Amino acid sequence: MQRNSDIRARELGHRHYALMDYSDTYKLHTVAIYAVRFGFFSPWPIADLTEQLAGRPVDFPALRQEFAQVLRVKLPAYWALQKPLA
């Protein structure tokens, strides 16, 4: 049996692809699960999924820009300050 945290981690992982499409070049607006064995296909608009997981409305384009800032500026600055492992 999967825990809710496992399912959420996977959902978050798939959304990262959409977040990394900073300029919306690939138009990633929907995620889906397709269970071949059961013939089950369930798509979700990313905006709806994000709002559901956050429990509040989310400005996805603004979130993309914030994510880009973290990856491009804050994360490299953080790693530059880390001491190398011995």
Helices and strands as residue ranges (DSSP letters): H 4-19, E 30-35, G 36-38, E 40-45, H 46-54, H 60-69, I 70-74, H 75-81
